[in-house]
Amino acid sequence: MNTILIVDDEYLIADILGFALEDEGFLVEKASNGRKALEALKEKRVELVITDYMMPVLNGEELVLAIREELALCDLPVILMSGAQASQGRPELFAAVFDKPFDMDKMIAKVRELLDT
Amino acid sequence: MAQVLKRLVTGIAGLDALLKGGLVAGASYIIQGPPGAGKTILANQLACGHVRQGGRVLVATLLSESHERLFQYLATLEFFDPALVGDQIQFVSAFDTLEQEGLDAVVKLLRQEIARQQASLLIVDGVLNARVRAETSLDTKKFVSELQGHAAFAGCTLLLLTSARLDEGSPEHTMVDGVIELGEQLIGSRAVRHIQLRKTRGSGALSGRHECLIDEAGMHVYPRLEALYSHPSQPGCASLNRVTTGIDTLDEMLGGGLARSSTSLLMGPSGVGKTSLGLAFLSASSAEAPGLHFGFYETPDRLRLKATSLGYDFADLERQGALQLCWQPTTEGLLDQVGARLLEQVDRLGSKRVFIDSLGAYSRLAADPARLNAFFRALTGELRARDVSVMLTWEMRDIFGSEITAPAPDLSSIVDNLMLMRFVELDSQLQRMLSILKVRDSHHDPALHALHFSPQGISLRNAFEGACGVLSGTPVPQGSG
């Protein structure tokens, strides 16, 4: 069973997305900022990360760079949930970019595509 | 020499006026008010204004509401620029940290974020949740104190938003440098927003309650005019010159016209010709001494037609830049908003003669009628300070009768010149009468005059001789009865 790490300081969004992914049969882990996400990635095997951009401690872009450089997880797909209010971050760093609020079905379809399930 | 505090201009002119220049840089403020009072709009407007002056803002929420939802609402307001978010304005949620780890962890998180974002303004929304999470009032005090300390150390101004109505003895109040309270009051069926600076430590401020509103541009604050101009902003004109009323015979009655920079009140019932006299007054406007019609009732088109019927070409005066017709299409505005608008127009146009039609419409805007006297005193004082000659109207209720209602008590002490207009029934004829009740520091003709309106203008002639009780509207020949 694939595990997905959701990283968002807004717990409500993390919860809603988490419930939807669990309904689809995925295991879900959560972290409220980029630093906590890195700690979780060191401890657990995760097949995909979905991260917010604007977060305390470490933002979405800093997180994806740390995943590649610090943890050397070059193939771990990372989806960005970008705020619709601004084109944040460098999209080329991410496997996909979703503007909030996003269509949940499209997000799940993208997750399935990336995990090939 | 007294030290001048560095200010952080809010970008909301009225609020800066209340704060005597803006928030004190590096200080901490509570913005409190019930849900819907406009705290979040105000805070985000301050954030965007701060960024436009080169600052950086950290907005931390202790609420469970999503930021996206907030952005959707803010996107409808003109001050909000989504491009600022994620760069100069960072939004972070500390709700989860508060829930999971407590107040100390929130302080630690925000301390790190202030440094990371190099924030010069920190906004913490949802302080009520911190209070709920605190076990004792000492915990709340410690939370506020630590946040203040970290913010001040980083040179960051702190705004704490709360929906709780905190009293003066609350731990939060005792700690912060200022408290800004927002609220709303129902006046009849009209809702009027207000703002009050309940505490401003070490800094002057305009005290008391002031009106404000929120529209698509954001929040506007209108300081009480009498507080803003407790002393005239300019020295004014000390000239003894006269200005024409636009009616030769009236000028003669007044001893050569109205004193320059004076305020004159025309009182009379509806239809008696007050507006026509005002139009005559404005017909004497010139490019050097422009006129302004500031009216609530008649549209500019109707005024032009009315002026034409009296032989005045207002369209030509407007083309020359000698006249501006400023119509207030609604009486839903706020008293101080409309007062400020009048002064703005005068400043913008350099107006030297202003006709306000009418004080009654102004009075109907007042949420607190007890203020009217002080308001009119400040308004006319400011117009005098700007060297403006003013003519005002007041509509009396009764068409006939001896009773005279005034728009505010002691009004005669505010105006320099007072003229009464009445309908008079005499010899089965309805006539219009004008009498001068008061001219400050000048002699005047006390006789009652009949008014005549024609396409050649307005004229006055001696009339009603041999009759008494003319002011009541129903005179009788002297000696009868």
Interface residues (C-beta under 8 A of the other chain):
Chain A: D9 E10 Y11 L12 I13 S32 Y53 M54 M55 P56 V57 G83 A84 Q85 A86 Q88 K100 P101
Chain B: A60 S64 E65 S66 H67 E68 F71 A75 P82 A83 L84 V85 G86 D87 Q90 F91 V92 S93 A94 F95 D96 T97 E99 Q100 L109 Q112 E113 R116
